[in-house]
Amino acid sequence: MWHVETEGPRRIGPEGPGEAPGDKNNEKRADAAEWVRQKLGIEPDAAQARVLSWEGKRGLLNCSRQWGKSTITAAKAAHQAYTEEGTLTLVVTPSARQSGEFVRKAAEFAQQLGIRPKGDGHNAMSLVFPNRSRIVGLPGSEATIRGFSAVALLVVDEAARVSDELYRAIRPMLAVSDGALWLISTPFGKRGFFWEAWEHGGAEWLRVRVPATECARISRRHLEEEREALGERWFRQEYLCEFGETASGLFELDLVERAITDKVTPLELG
């Protein structure tokens, strides 16, 4: 577990030295992208800035491998915790290791803010701020995640590989708080809640798609090597953010959906 303490009486707040995180005299919510630039020294690209600054309740990030999705959402979680007192951010991933990595990144950001990382005393993968806001990482097991409520920010990382059962179990955590939900992943076929939300989720979702070809940090040479090594199907999924057909399907999903109709006259049996 970690230990969060301010380094002496001096605290660093959203307006600079001398003010505590979440100070009521500070601006309630600074633009998160600008806050990340100033406080964490990260220069987000256009897509990352869009993710950080979005203040809506539902977001979908469909991005290439190695784009930096965990880093930028950990920065978003740090901004949430630092600027709003007593809030709870939850991150759910397919494994405890992945959740721990997310919280570790958030802890590194806390250190940049002059905060010494400390756990909340209740959850193994957790980080508590001096203003009582918490970031908690949870493994992808429905049996171990119930009991949380009033969640301000819920992040589902590698969402395409999290089960539908787990997703249905965590959504009620937002009911009372009317908190924000972000689903973040590379695709994993035309199946599951991540694909359903991306394809059919409605206008309330912000959709951000970032293929590797639009990420300046990934070289064209590397992409050519990966296309050769992975094959076209996996390359298009992992780097071009395309929802391919599942390997076990006999027919393509689009073909099946076009073949289904409700415009059928019922058969009457005399």
Phi, psi and omega in degrees: 000161182254164178237118179259118174219149173286150181276088183077193183286343181283128177239154178249121180243181183302335181259004176121187184301146175097353182239140183280153175304134177077014180305130185294342178278349179276165175298136187302307183222098172293153176303125188295323180296317179291322177298317179297322177297312187284317189268329185250352178070024178258132176257095183290146173283182187299316181292319179295320177297324178295317177297315182295319190272347182296125182254007176288178186266345185225128180221142177236124177242110180252100191226159179295156169302145176066021176280335181105027185295320180292321179296314185287327177283330172295323175294322177296319178295319178297319177297316178302311184292321186285325188263349179231123186288138170069024181267161178239124172249129176246138171240129179243130178225170179296340185217158177297324181299316181293320178296320178297322179295321178298312181294326177298318178295319177297324179294323177296321177294321178300320178298322177296335180271005180086020182247132177272122187300137179211142176284168183275358179086356182236330185237134185299321180252090185206161180215127179244138180262161179301338179271013177077004173285147184231150168239124185234130176260136182234140175284163184280061178228119183301326185292339187252003188249350183290155177111350177269145178212174179052048181276125180279323180219125178241118181248125175251104183268146188052047188300329181295343181250010173265140186289152176298326179297317179294319179300317178294332180283331185267336183301321179299344178296343182264356191298311185283319185279343188053045185284174181270146180234126176238126174253123189230128183186165156269157182294161174213056179086168180275075183198161173080170187293330180294313178294320180299316180294320180294318186274322189231010190290339179100176188285345182289345181269130165279126180249123179237118179244127182227092174289161182297334179293345179253011179249112184294342182281349180250122187282153176298324179299315179298320181295322178295319177297317181293321177300320180290320184284320186270336188088160189297317185297309181291324178299315182294328178286308188284330186244334181255001173063038180259137177275097181277174176289146176291146187296332185275354184284134177282322178241152177295142185299319180300323179294318179296315181297323179290337181277349182265132179217149175260006180268062181236129178287125181301144178277121179264124179261124181281000000 
